[in-house]
Structures are given as structure tokens and as C-alpha cells.
Amino acid sequence: MTGIGTGTGAGAARRQHCAPLRVAQRGGHRLDGRVTLRTVRIETERLVIRSPEPGDFDSAKAIWCDPRVRRYTGGVPSPELFERGFYDDLALAATDYGFRTVIERASGTHVGDCGLVQKTVESLPEVEVVYFFNADHWGRGLATEAAGAMLEHGHALGLARIIALIHPDNDASANVARRLHMRHERDVVTASGNLRRLFVWTPG
């Protein structure tokens, strides 16, 4: 499976199982009327999705600096760009948005990153579900399981619309979106001038 990944900009610059979720939110506080979270931990059948930690640096770099993973998302970042993006994501760990670390429960292995990222698309505010997975773990349905968990988490946060921006040639990521009942709404040109297929998820 080629290029399990969506996303442009922000954290994306660096780096069929939809089981019921258990979400643990610790140390929450309210800021500007919106709950922000100190940590997030979501458990699915095979995965733990948690807030990123400094110790994830090397395993995240192995994912984000793999040309197979980055084939459709801007290419491999420089070491400096990856490091800046990684620590930007750590700064977002206390909020509802940004990348989360995906751990395989059975092995304890860091197999990917996923999350909800705030975007502006054609001058409109959007929230995108993003997912990047270690190429050694493609073809197992983990991206679908993790992205499905993030859609449910977004619904719990009150989001009525979540998008995915996918390269026109990235059939693997498009198939993940379709398995999650996301529909292709239209094609868009991003702020960086890239053509992307815009898939949309709405609850129900």
C-alpha cells in the first residue's frame, strides 16, 4: 500500500477496524470557551492513540522521513524542518488539535501518527483528519482504525464536518477515506498551489 498519509502544512510539514473507543482525558481546563486537554488517550481494538511525548522523536522521524510515506505529501523534510514540526506538535499536545502518536497495543510499537488539524481551505476554516503510518505496517487496516477513532473523537468534540485532503494519485489514502464513509466533495487547490481531492465526513 503506497502513501498512507494525508495532510499539508502545519504538522504535516514534518512528519476496516472501527472498534468502540475508550477516551481518557486528563488535566482538562477551559480556554476561550473551549475545553483543552493536557493529555488524550484513545484505545481501539488494536491501538492506543495518545498525546505525543519527547521520547517519540526517533520513531516519529523514522515515519516522517521515509520517502515512501512522504511520496504524496511534499517529500522528505530536512532534519531541521522535521525537528521544528515535531516540537510544534508537542506544543499542541495540550489542545484538541495536532498530531497524536499511534501505538500498537500488542507490541508497544509506534506505528504511525494521526490527528485533527485546523486548516483554511479556499478561505474557509476546516478541520482535517490526518494519518501517516510506518510503511512496514501498511496493509493491516491500522490507518482506517486510527482515522476512524479520530473522526469519533471529533464528533465527541462537537465537530459537524471533518475533511481529508488527498493527493489525486494517492489511492490508498482515498480508500481509507471511503471505508470511513467520507465522500469526495470536490477538488481544491491548496494555499501552496497543490491539487487535492477533498473528502468530507459528517456525523450520521
VEXVO-684110 format. One record per residue: residue number from 0; x, y, z negated of N, C-alpha, C in turn. Coordinates in steps of 0.2 Angstrom, whole numbers, padded with zeros to 4 digits, always signed. Atoms other than C-alpha are relative to their C-alpha. Example, Ala and Ser with C-alpha at 12.3 -4.5 7.8 and 13.67 -1.06 7.14 Angstrom:
% residues 2
<loro 0, <+0004, -0006, +0000>, <+0062, -0022, -0039>, <+0004, +0006, +0000>>
<loro 1, <-0004, -0006, +0001>, <+0068, -0005, -0036>, <-0004, +0005, -0003>>
***
This chain:
% residues 204
<loro 0, <+0004, -0006, +0000>, <+0000, +0000, +0000>, <+0004, +0006, +0000>>
<loro 1, <-0005, -0005, -0001>, <+0008, +0016, +0005>, <-0003, +0007, -0003>>
<loro 2, <+0002, -0007, +0002>, <+0007, +0033, -0004>, <-0006, +0000, -0004>>
<loro 3, <+0005, -0001, +0005>, <-0004, +0031, -0019>, <+0001, +0006, -0003>>
<loro 4, <-0001, -0007, +0003>, <-0005, +0049, -0023>, <-0004, +0005, +0003>>
<loro 5, <+0004, -0006, -0003>, <-0015, +0065, -0021>, <+0003, +0006, -0003>>
<loro 6, <-0002, -0006, +0003>, <-0011, +0082, -0025>, <+0005, +0005, +0003>>
<loro 7, <-0005, -0005, -0003>, <-0002, +0098, -0020>, <+0001, +0005, -0005>>
<loro 8, <-0001, -0006, +0005>, <+0006, +0112, -0031>, <+0000, -0003, -0007>>
<loro 9, <+0000, +0001, +0008>, <+0007, +0113, -0050>, <+0004, -0006, -0001>>
<loro 10, <-0004, +0006, +0002>, <+0012, +0097, -0057>, <+0002, -0005, +0005>>
<loro 11, <-0001, +0005, -0005>, <+0011, +0088, -0041>, <+0007, +0002, +0004>>
<loro 12, <-0007, -0002, -0003>, <+0027, +0098, -0035>, <+0005, -0004, -0003>>
<loro 13, <-0006, +0004, +0002>, <+0037, +0086, -0046>, <-0002, -0007, +0000>>
<loro 14, <+0000, +0008, +0001>, <+0032, +0071, -0048>, <-0007, -0003, +0001>>
<loro 15, <+0007, -0001, +0000>, <-0059, -0009, -0042>, <-0003, -0001, -0007>>
<loro 16, <+0002, +0001, +0007>, <-0057, -0008, -0060>, <-0002, +0006, -0004>>
<loro 17, <+0003, -0006, +0004>, <-0068, +0005, -0069>, <-0003, -0002, -0006>>
<loro 18, <+0003, +0003, +0006>, <-0070, -0003, -0086>, <-0002, +0006, -0004>>
<loro 19, <+0002, -0005, +0005>, <-0079, +0007, -0100>, <+0006, +0002, -0004>>
<loro 20, <-0006, -0003, +0003>, <-0067, +0019, -0109>, <-0001, +0001, -0007>>
<loro 21, <+0000, -0002, +0007>, <-0062, +0022, -0126>, <+0005, +0006, +0000>>
<loro 22, <-0004, -0006, -0001>, <-0056, +0040, -0128>, <+0001, +0003, -0008>>
<loro 23, <-0002, -0002, +0007>, <-0047, +0046, -0144>, <+0003, +0007, +0001>>
<loro 24, <-0002, -0007, +0000>, <-0045, +0065, -0146>, <+0003, +0002, -0007>>
<loro 25, <-0003, -0002, +0007>, <-0033, +0071, -0160>, <+0002, +0007, +0000>>
<loro 26, <-0002, -0007, +0001>, <-0030, +0088, -0167>, <-0003, +0005, +0004>>
<loro 27, <+0004, -0005, -0005>, <-0043, +0097, -0156>, <-0001, +0007, -0003>>
<loro 28, <+0002, -0007, +0003>, <-0045, +0116, -0158>, <-0004, +0003, +0006>>
<loro 29, <+0004, -0003, -0005>, <-0056, +0128, -0148>, <+0004, +0007, +0002>>
<loro 30, <-0004, -0006, -0003>, <-0048, +0142, -0137>, <-0005, +0003, +0005>>
<loro 31, <+0004, -0003, -0006>, <-0059, +0154, -0127>, <-0006, -0004, +0001>>
<loro 32, <+0006, +0003, -0001>, <-0074, +0144, -0130>, <+0000, -0007, +0003>>
<loro 33, <-0001, +0006, -0003>, <-0066, +0128, -0123>, <+0004, -0004, -0004>>
<loro 34, <-0004, +0004, +0005>, <-0060, +0113, -0133>, <+0006, -0002, +0004>>
<loro 35, <-0006, +0002, -0003>, <-0042, +0110, -0130>, <+0003, -0006, -0005>>
<loro 36, <-0001, +0006, +0004>, <-0034, +0094, -0136>, <+0008, -0001, -0001>>
<loro 37, <-0007, +0001, +0002>, <-0017, +0091, -0145>, <+0002, -0007, +0004>>
<loro 38, <-0002, +0006, -0003>, <-0017, +0073, -0138>, <-0006, -0003, +0003>>
<loro 39, <+0006, +0004, -0003>, <-0028, +0062, -0127>, <+0003, -0007, +0001>>
<loro 40, <-0002, +0007, -0001>, <-0028, +0043, -0126>, <-0006, -0003, +0002>>
<loro 41, <+0006, +0003, -0003>, <-0040, +0034, -0115>, <+0003, -0007, +0002>>
<loro 42, <-0001, +0007, -0001>, <-0040, +0015, -0114>, <-0005, -0003, +0005>>
<loro 43, <+0005, +0003, -0004>, <-0047, +0005, -0100>, <+0002, -0008, -0001>>
<loro 44, <-0001, +0007, +0001>, <-0046, -0014, -0097>, <+0007, -0002, +0000>>
<loro 45, <-0007, +0002, +0000>, <-0028, -0014, -0092>, <+0005, +0006, -0001>>
<loro 46, <-0005, -0006, +0000>, <-0021, +0004, -0095>, <-0002, +0004, -0006>>
<loro 47, <+0001, -0005, +0005>, <-0018, +0016, -0108>, <+0002, +0007, +0003>>
<loro 48, <-0001, -0006, -0003>, <-0019, +0034, -0102>, <+0001, +0005, -0006>>
<loro 49, <-0001, -0004, +0006>, <-0011, +0046, -0114>, <+0004, +0007, +0002>>
<loro 50, <-0004, -0006, -0002>, <-0003, +0064, -0115>, <+0007, -0002, +0001>>
<loro 51, <-0008, +0001, -0002>, <+0015, +0065, -0108>, <+0004, +0001, -0006>>
<loro 52, <-0004, -0001, +0005>, <+0029, +0064, -0120>, <+0007, +0001, +0003>>
<loro 53, <-0007, -0001, -0003>, <+0048, +0069, -0118>, <+0003, -0006, +0002>>
<loro 54, <-0003, +0007, -0002>, <+0053, +0051, -0118>, <-0002, -0003, +0006>>
<loro 55, <+0003, +0002, -0006>, <+0043, +0049, -0102>, <+0005, +0002, +0006>>
<loro 56, <-0003, -0004, -0005>, <+0056, +0059, -0092>, <+0003, -0005, +0005>>
<loro 57, <-0003, +0005, -0005>, <+0066, +0044, -0084>, <-0005, -0004, +0004>>
<loro 58, <+0004, +0004, -0004>, <+0052, +0033, -0080>, <-0005, +0005, +0005>>
<loro 59, <+0004, -0004, -0004>, <+0042, +0048, -0073>, <+0004, +0002, +0006>>
<loro 60, <-0004, -0002, -0006>, <+0057, +0053, -0062>, <+0001, -0006, +0005>>
<loro 61, <+0000, +0006, -0005>, <+0058, +0035, -0055>, <-0006, +0000, +0004>>
<loro 62, <+0006, +0000, -0004>, <+0040, +0038, -0049>, <+0000, +0006, +0005>>
<loro 63, <+0000, -0006, -0004>, <+0041, +0056, -0043>, <+0005, +0001, +0005>>
<loro 64, <-0005, +0000, -0005>, <+0057, +0054, -0034>, <+0001, -0005, +0004>>
<loro 65, <+0000, +0005, -0005>, <+0053, +0039, -0024>, <-0003, +0002, +0006>>
<loro 66, <+0003, -0003, -0006>, <+0051, +0044, -0006>, <-0006, -0004, +0002>>
<loro 67, <+0006, +0004, -0002>, <+0038, +0030, -0004>, <-0006, +0003, -0003>>
<loro 68, <+0006, -0003, +0004>, <+0027, +0038, -0017>, <-0001, +0007, +0003>>
<loro 69, <+0001, -0007, -0002>, <+0030, +0056, -0010>, <-0001, +0001, +0007>>
<loro 70, <+0000, -0001, -0007>, <+0028, +0052, +0008>, <-0005, +0005, +0002>>
<loro 71, <+0005, -0004, -0002>, <+0012, +0061, +0009>, <-0002, +0006, -0004>>
<loro 72, <+0001, -0005, +0004>, <+0014, +0074, -0004>, <+0006, +0005, -0001>>
<loro 73, <-0005, -0006, +0000>, <+0028, +0086, +0001>, <+0007, -0003, -0001>>
<loro 74, <-0007, +0003, +0000>, <+0043, +0074, +0000>, <+0003, +0000, -0007>>
<loro 75, <-0003, +0000, +0007>, <+0055, +0071, -0015>, <+0003, +0006, -0002>>
<loro 76, <-0002, -0007, +0003>, <+0058, +0086, -0026>, <+0007, -0001, -0002>>
<loro 77, <-0007, -0001, +0003>, <+0075, +0092, -0031>, <+0000, -0002, -0007>>
<loro 78, <+0000, +0001, +0007>, <+0081, +0087, -0048>, <-0002, +0006, -0004>>
<loro 79, <+0002, -0006, +0004>, <+0078, +0105, -0054>, <-0007, +0001, +0000>>
<loro 80, <+0007, +0000, -0001>, <+0061, +0105, -0047>, <-0004, -0005, -0004>>
<loro 81, <+0004, +0005, +0004>, <+0056, +0089, -0055>, <+0000, +0001, -0007>>
<loro 82, <-0001, -0002, +0007>, <+0063, +0094, -0072>, <-0005, +0006, -0002>>
<loro 83, <+0005, -0005, +0001>, <+0053, +0110, -0071>, <-0007, -0002, +0000>>
<loro 84, <+0007, +0002, +0000>, <+0037, +0102, -0066>, <-0001, -0005, -0006>>
<loro 85, <+0001, +0005, +0006>, <+0040, +0088, -0080>, <-0002, +0004, -0006>>
<loro 86, <+0001, -0004, +0007>, <+0041, +0101, -0094>, <-0006, +0005, +0001>>
<loro 87, <+0006, -0003, -0001>, <+0027, +0111, -0086>, <-0006, -0004, -0002>>
<loro 88, <+0006, +0004, +0002>, <+0016, +0096, -0088>, <+0000, -0001, -0008>>
<loro 89, <+0000, +0000, +0007>, <+0022, +0094, -0106>, <-0004, +0006, -0004>>
<loro 90, <+0003, -0006, +0003>, <+0016, +0112, -0110>, <-0008, -0001, +0001>>
<loro 91, <+0007, +0001, -0001>, <-0001, +0106, -0103>, <-0003, -0005, -0004>>
<loro 92, <+0002, +0006, +0004>, <-0002, +0091, -0114>, <-0005, +0001, -0005>>
<loro 93, <+0005, -0002, +0005>, <-0012, +0101, -0127>, <-0006, +0002, +0003>>
<loro 94, <+0006, -0002, -0003>, <-0026, +0105, -0114>, <-0003, -0005, +0003>>
<loro 95, <+0004, +0005, -0003>, <-0039, +0096, -0105>, <+0003, -0001, +0007>>
<loro 96, <-0002, +0001, -0006>, <-0029, +0098, -0089>, <+0007, -0002, +0001>>
<loro 97, <-0007, +0002, +0000>, <-0012, +0092, -0082>, <+0000, -0007, +0001>>
<loro 98, <-0002, +0007, -0001>, <-0004, +0075, -0079>, <+0000, -0004, -0006>>
<loro 99, <+0000, +0004, +0006>, <-0006, +0061, -0091>, <+0004, -0007, +0002>>
<loro 100, <-0004, +0006, -0002>, <+0005, +0046, -0092>, <-0004, -0006, -0001>>
<loro 101, <+0004, +0006, -0001>, <-0002, +0029, -0087>, <+0005, -0006, -0002>>
<loro 102, <-0004, +0005, +0003>, <+0005, +0014, -0097>, <-0004, -0007, +0001>>
<loro 103, <+0003, +0006, +0000>, <+0001, -0004, -0093>, <+0000, -0003, -0007>>
<loro 104, <+0001, +0003, +0007>, <-0006, -0012, -0109>, <+0004, -0006, -0001>>
<loro 105, <-0003, +0006, +0001>, <+0001, -0029, -0106>, <+0007, +0000, -0001>>
<loro 106, <-0008, -0001, +0000>, <+0019, -0024, -0103>, <+0003, +0006, -0003>>
<loro 107, <-0002, -0006, +0003>, <+0020, -0007, -0110>, <+0004, +0004, +0005>>
<loro 108, <-0004, -0003, -0005>, <+0027, -0001, -0094>, <-0003, +0007, +0003>>
<loro 109, <+0002, -0006, -0003>, <+0025, +0017, -0087>, <-0001, -0001, +0007>>
<loro 110, <+0001, +0002, -0007>, <+0017, +0013, -0071>, <-0003, +0006, +0005>>
<loro 111, <+0002, -0006, -0004>, <+0010, +0030, -0065>, <-0002, +0006, -0004>>
<loro 112, <+0002, -0006, +0003>, <+0004, +0047, -0069>, <-0007, +0002, +0004>>
<loro 113, <+0006, -0002, -0003>, <-0014, +0054, -0066>, <-0003, +0006, -0005>>
<loro 114, <+0002, -0005, +0004>, <-0024, +0068, -0072>, <-0005, +0005, +0003>>
<loro 115, <+0005, -0005, -0003>, <-0036, +0083, -0069>, <+0004, +0006, +0001>>
<loro 116, <-0004, -0006, -0001>, <-0028, +0098, -0061>, <-0004, +0006, +0003>>
<loro 117, <+0004, -0005, -0002>, <-0036, +0115, -0059>, <+0003, +0003, +0007>>
<loro 118, <-0003, -0003, -0006>, <-0034, +0122, -0041>, <-0005, +0005, +0003>>
<loro 119, <+0004, -0005, -0004>, <-0040, +0136, -0030>, <+0000, -0003, +0008>>
<loro 120, <+0000, +0003, -0007>, <-0046, +0129, -0013>, <-0005, +0004, +0004>>
<loro 121, <+0003, -0005, -0005>, <-0051, +0141, +0001>, <-0004, +0005, -0005>>
<loro 122, <+0002, -0006, +0005>, <-0053, +0155, -0013>, <-0005, -0003, -0005>>
<loro 123, <+0005, +0003, +0005>, <-0065, +0143, -0024>, <+0004, -0004, -0005>>
<loro 124, <-0003, +0004, +0006>, <-0060, +0136, -0041>, <-0002, -0007, +0001>>
<loro 125, <+0001, +0007, +0000>, <-0059, +0117, -0041>, <+0004, -0003, -0005>>
<loro 126, <-0004, +0004, +0004>, <-0053, +0103, -0052>, <+0001, -0006, +0004>>
<loro 127, <-0002, +0006, -0004>, <-0044, +0089, -0043>, <+0002, -0006, -0005>>
<loro 128, <-0003, +0006, +0003>, <-0041, +0071, -0049>, <+0006, -0002, +0004>>
<loro 129, <-0007, +0002, -0004>, <-0023, +0066, -0045>, <+0002, -0006, -0003>>
<loro 130, <-0003, +0006, +0002>, <-0014, +0050, -0046>, <+0006, -0002, +0004>>
<loro 131, <-0007, +0002, -0003>, <+0004, +0044, -0042>, <+0002, -0006, -0004>>
<loro 132, <-0002, +0007, +0003>, <+0009, +0026, -0045>, <+0007, -0002, +0002>>
<loro 133, <-0006, +0003, -0002>, <+0026, +0017, -0045>, <-0002, -0005, +0005>>
<loro 134, <+0001, +0004, -0005>, <+0027, +0008, -0029>, <+0000, -0007, -0001>>
<loro 135, <+0000, +0007, +0002>, <+0031, -0008, -0037>, <-0007, -0003, -0003>>
<loro 136, <+0007, +0002, +0003>, <+0013, -0008, -0044>, <-0005, +0001, +0005>>
<loro 137, <+0005, -0001, -0005>, <+0004, -0004, -0028>, <-0004, -0006, +0001>>
<loro 138, <+0004, +0006, -0002>, <-0010, -0016, -0023>, <-0003, -0003, -0005>>
<loro 139, <+0003, +0003, +0006>, <-0016, -0020, -0040>, <-0006, +0003, -0003>>
<loro 140, <+0006, -0003, +0003>, <-0031, -0008, -0042>, <+0002, +0005, -0005>>
<loro 141, <-0001, -0004, +0006>, <-0022, +0002, -0055>, <-0002, +0007, +0001>>
<loro 142, <+0002, -0007, -0002>, <-0024, +0019, -0046>, <-0008, +0001, -0001>>
<loro 143, <+0008, -0001, +0001>, <-0043, +0016, -0045>, <-0002, -0001, -0007>>
<loro 144, <+0002, +0000, +0007>, <-0044, +0011, -0063>, <+0002, +0006, -0004>>
<loro 145, <-0002, -0006, +0004>, <-0034, +0026, -0069>, <-0004, +0006, +0002>>
<loro 146, <+0004, -0005, -0003>, <-0043, +0038, -0057>, <-0007, +0000, -0002>>
<loro 147, <+0007, +0001, +0002>, <-0060, +0031, -0062>, <-0001, +0003, -0007>>
<loro 148, <+0001, -0002, +0007>, <-0056, +0034, -0080>, <+0001, +0008, -0001>>
<loro 149, <+0000, -0007, +0001>, <-0051, +0052, -0077>, <-0006, +0003, +0003>>
<loro 150, <+0006, -0003, -0003>, <-0067, +0055, -0067>, <-0005, +0000, -0006>>
<loro 151, <+0005, +0000, +0006>, <-0077, +0049, -0083>, <+0002, +0005, -0005>>
<loro 152, <-0003, -0004, +0005>, <-0066, +0059, -0094>, <-0002, +0007, +0002>>
<loro 153, <+0002, -0007, -0002>, <-0070, +0075, -0083>, <-0007, +0001, -0001>>
<loro 154, <+0008, -0001, +0001>, <-0089, +0071, -0084>, <-0001, +0001, -0007>>
<loro 155, <+0001, -0001, +0007>, <-0087, +0070, -0103>, <+0002, +0007, -0002>>
<loro 156, <-0002, -0007, +0001>, <-0079, +0087, -0102>, <-0005, +0005, +0003>>
<loro 157, <+0005, -0005, -0003>, <-0094, +0094, -0093>, <+0001, +0002, +0007>>
<loro 158, <-0001, -0002, -0007>, <-0087, +0095, -0075>, <-0006, -0003, +0004>>
<loro 159, <+0006, +0003, -0005>, <-0101, +0093, -0062>, <+0003, -0001, +0007>>
<loro 160, <-0003, +0001, -0007>, <-0089, +0092, -0047>, <+0008, -0001, -0001>>
<loro 161, <-0007, +0001, +0001>, <-0071, +0085, -0046>, <+0002, -0002, +0008>>
<loro 162, <-0002, +0001, -0007>, <-0062, +0084, -0029>, <+0007, -0004, +0000>>
<loro 163, <-0006, +0002, -0001>, <-0047, +0075, -0022>, <+0002, +0002, +0007>>
<loro 164, <-0003, -0002, -0007>, <-0036, +0082, -0008>, <+0005, -0005, +0002>>
<loro 165, <-0003, +0005, -0003>, <-0029, +0069, +0003>, <+0003, +0001, +0007>>
<loro 166, <-0003, -0001, -0006>, <-0017, +0069, +0017>, <-0004, -0004, +0005>>
<loro 167, <+0004, +0003, -0005>, <-0026, +0064, +0033>, <+0003, -0008, +0002>>
<loro 168, <-0003, +0006, -0002>, <-0014, +0049, +0036>, <+0001, -0005, -0006>>
<loro 169, <+0000, +0004, +0006>, <-0015, +0043, +0018>, <-0006, -0005, -0002>>
<loro 170, <+0006, +0004, +0000>, <-0027, +0029, +0020>, <-0001, -0004, -0007>>
<loro 171, <+0001, +0003, +0006>, <-0023, +0021, +0003>, <-0003, +0004, -0005>>
<loro 172, <+0003, -0005, +0005>, <-0027, +0036, -0007>, <-0008, +0001, +0002>>
<loro 173, <+0007, -0001, -0002>, <-0043, +0039, +0003>, <-0004, -0006, -0002>>
<loro 174, <+0004, +0006, +0002>, <-0048, +0021, +0000>, <-0001, +0000, -0008>>
<loro 175, <+0001, -0001, +0007>, <-0046, +0024, -0019>, <-0006, +0005, -0001>>
<loro 176, <+0005, -0005, +0000>, <-0057, +0039, -0017>, <-0007, -0003, +0001>>
<loro 177, <+0006, +0003, -0002>, <-0070, +0029, -0008>, <-0003, -0005, -0005>>
<loro 178, <+0002, +0005, +0005>, <-0070, +0015, -0021>, <-0003, +0003, -0006>>
<loro 179, <+0003, -0003, +0006>, <-0074, +0028, -0034>, <-0006, +0004, +0002>>
<loro 180, <+0006, -0003, -0002>, <-0089, +0034, -0024>, <+0001, +0007, +0002>>
<loro 181, <-0001, -0007, -0002>, <-0081, +0050, -0019>, <-0001, +0001, +0008>>
<loro 182, <+0002, -0001, -0007>, <-0087, +0057, -0002>, <+0004, +0005, +0004>>
<loro 183, <-0004, -0005, -0004>, <-0077, +0066, +0012>, <-0005, +0006, +0001>>
<loro 184, <+0004, -0006, -0001>, <-0085, +0083, +0012>, <+0002, +0004, +0006>>
<loro 185, <-0002, -0004, -0006>, <-0074, +0092, +0024>, <+0008, +0000, +0000>>
<loro 186, <-0007, -0001, +0000>, <-0056, +0095, +0029>, <+0002, +0008, -0001>>
<loro 187, <-0002, -0006, +0002>, <-0047, +0110, +0022>, <+0008, +0001, +0001>>
<loro 188, <-0007, -0002, +0000>, <-0030, +0120, +0024>, <+0002, +0003, -0007>>
<loro 189, <-0002, -0002, +0006>, <-0021, +0122, +0008>, <+0003, +0007, +0000>>
<loro 190, <-0003, -0006, +0000>, <-0013, +0138, +0002>, <+0007, -0001, +0003>>
<loro 191, <-0007, +0001, -0003>, <+0004, +0130, +0008>, <-0001, -0001, +0007>>
<loro 192, <+0000, +0001, -0007>, <-0003, +0128, +0025>, <-0001, -0008, +0002>>
<loro 193, <+0000, +0007, -0001>, <-0006, +0109, +0024>, <-0007, -0002, +0001>>
<loro 194, <+0006, +0003, -0001>, <-0021, +0100, +0031>, <-0002, -0006, -0005>>
<loro 195, <+0002, +0005, +0005>, <-0030, +0089, +0018>, <-0008, -0002, +0001>>
<loro 196, <+0007, +0002, +0000>, <-0046, +0079, +0018>, <-0002, +0001, -0007>>
<loro 197, <+0003, -0002, +0007>, <-0057, +0085, +0003>, <-0006, -0005, -0001>>
<loro 198, <+0005, +0005, +0003>, <-0066, +0071, -0006>, <-0003, +0003, -0006>>
<loro 199, <+0003, -0003, +0006>, <-0079, +0076, -0019>, <-0004, -0006, -0004>>
<loro 200, <+0004, +0005, +0004>, <-0086, +0066, -0034>, <-0005, +0005, -0004>>
<loro 201, <+0005, -0003, +0004>, <-0102, +0072, -0043>, <-0003, -0006, -0004>>
<loro 202, <+0003, +0005, +0004>, <-0110, +0063, -0058>, <-0006, -0003, +0003>>
<loro 203, <+0006, +0003, -0002>, <-0124, +0051, -0054>, <+0000, -0002, +0007>>
***
